[in-house]
Every structure is written in C-alpha cells, then in structure tokens.
Amino acid sequence: MTRARRELWTFSWVPPFAQGNVKDLRVRWALNEAGADYTVRTLPHNAAREDAYRALQPFGQVPAYRDGTVTLFETGAILLHLARVEPGLAAASPQEEASVAAWTLAALNSIEPRIDNVVMPRLFEPEASWLDDFDTLAQRLAGQRLDDLSTYLGGREWLTDTFSVADIVMATVLRSIDDRPLLAERPVLTGYLGRCLARPTFQTALDAQLSTFAENEPA
C-alpha cells in the first residue's frame, strides 16, 4: 500500500533576518536524510493566526506536519516521529533510540534556551538599558552549557552512534551562533557543526527554504 504523502507547513515569506533559520528547516533536513517525498504547504504569516491553521498548530507557529498516520506540531515531536517511522532515520537498537530522544530533548531544553538568551535580546531589543548586564549573564550561562557539550563530544563524531535527528536539532541550534566567539572559542563544537552542515541534505533543505521565500517575495 502506498503511504500517504507527507505534508509540511511553513510561512510563505519571512523578513531577511529570519530566512534560513525558520524551524521547518529541521524537518526538511530530516526528510531529506530519509529520502522521503513531501509536499510543502505555505501560508502568509497572518494566516497562521487563523482558526483553520491553529487546528494544526495551536500557537500559530511553523512548522506543522501531517502524514497518513499523524498530525503534529513542534519540531522535536515531528523529528522523533520521523525517527521512528522512516527507515533512513531509524535507530539500530533500543539504546540508540533512547539516546537520540535524550539528545533531541537536550538540544531543545538545555542548549537552545541558553543560546536564545544570547541571540534574541540584541535582535529584538537592541537599545534596551538592561541589555549589557543581561548579556554578560547570558553569555556565561550559555558558555557553561557549551562547555559541557564540548566535553561530551570530544572524540565523538556525532551525539549518538550515527548521525540522527538529534544532530539536526543540535546543529541548527549551534548554527545560530556560528559567527560568534561563543562558538569559535570551542573548536570541538565548530568541528562538529562543520561536519553536520557539510551533509548535502542540509544544503538541499536550506536551498529549498530560501527558494520558498524568494518565490513569495513581496512586490
């Protein structure tokens, strides 16, 4: 029986500073790794707040995902689902599957919030009077987490035995600081990120996302 086509929802266009960073990139990358066919459904930013889309994504964000079995939101949940059902992403053992889940959640819960605290305030509140003091603390706390990650990755190629959806999430988190000393000062992490981004499936996913936005560039 032919499996229902996978559908992925994303914005039709976002401002230039966000292009290449919208989180549907993670799902595109994973589907490319799996060699899976999928359809991209685009929607204007304001349409994401409407009831029809909120039935798929209650927070009006992207991505949302649907196949013949499930409808999902949140990239971590989508990626862990794909890791279970796509042969090209499947773990080799129960321990490997558990480790992939643990590192996916670690990237989202232990690393990404610390990185967001470094990146987001200067992006959205560049003139805030509290920013310098906050940034000092944010840099220190993010650095602690990155040091822990660097220690773990020392001597390892990937987070688990093979490249997995956990690496996709972690790489996209680290990529948001790839031009900052916070990452450059940790060569284990720059090497790891380089290995992840060198995979052709990443570039294919990035090019596809950028192409979506170029096709829908406002007049």
C-alpha positions, -999 to 999 in steps of 0.1 A, spaced: 0 0 0 13 34 -9 19 56 21 1 90 23 23 119 12 40 138 40 29 175 42 49 202 59 36 237 66 57 268 67 55 305 61 54 317 25 78 345 34 97 360 64 119 390 67 155 385 56 170 382 91 149 351 96 154 334 62 174 302 65 165 300 102 128 291 103 124 258 120 108 239 92 144 237 81 149 209 106 121 189 93 131 194 57 166 182 66 153 151 83 130 142 54 160 147 30 181 124 52 153 98 50 150 101 12 113 109 18 90 127 -6 70 155 9 49 185 0 54 220 14 23 240 22 29 277 25 8 303 43 11 340 48 22 350 83 -12 364 92 -29 332 82 -11 313 109 -32 330 135 -65 318 119 -86 290 133 -80 267 104 -43 266 109 -45 267 147 -62 233 144 -28 220 132 -6 243 153 -23 258 184 4 285 188 2 298 152 38 290 145 56 268 120 61 240 111 32 218 113 33 183 98 9 156 86 12 122 71 -12 93 67 -8 84 104 -4 116 125 -7 153 125 20 170 146 34 204 157 67 212 175 99 202 156 111 179 184 79 159 183 80 158 144 116 147 143 112 120 169 82 107 150 102 106 117 130 88 135 105 60 144 88 56 111 114 65 84 138 36 77 165 60 68 164 76 102 158 45 123 180 37 153 199 4 154 189 -5 189 166 5 218 195 22 235 203 42 204 166 52 200 166 63 237 198 83 233 185 100 202 154 111 221 175 123 251 198 144 229 170 158 209 154 170 241 187 182 255 193 203 224 158 218 227 157 222 265 193 225 278 211 243 249 186 262 228 171 284 256 206 295 267 215 303 231 183 322 226 191 343 256 223 354 239 208 360 204 172 372 208 176 403 231 201 420 208 179 412 178 146 425 192 157 450 220 190 464 208 186 497 227 173 483 260 191 497 290 193 463 307 209 446 278 246 448 287 242 432 322 218 406 308 241 397 280 270 392 304 249 367 323 235 351 292 270 346 277 282 330 309 253 306 313 254 296 276 291 291 278 287 266 307 263 245 286 285 247 256 315 236 277 295 206 289 285 197 253 321 202 241 334 178 268 308 152 258 315 155 221 353 153 225 364 123 204 329 116 191 317 123 155 280 125 164 259 128 195 250 91 193 264 62 173 253 76 140 240 109 126 205 113 137 177 138 142 194 148 175 223 161 154 199 180 132 184 199 161 218 205 178 234 217 146 206 242 139 208 255 175 246 260 172 243 275 138 226 305 153 259 315 169 283 303 142 296 339 137 302 345 174 332 339 197 309 319 220 312 291 194 345 299 178 363 296 211 352 259 213 369 241 184 353 208 193 319 224 186 330 242 155 343 209 141 311 191 150 289 218 134 311 218 103 305 180 99 268 184 103 264 213 78 287 195 53 260 169 47 244 175 13 209 170 28 214 202 49 223 223 19 193 209 -1 170 218 28 184 253 32 182 260 -6 146 248 -6 136 270 23 153 300 7 136 292 -26 102 292 -9 108 327 4 123 340 -29 92 328 -48 70 347 -24 90 379 -20 66 408 -16 64 432 -45 
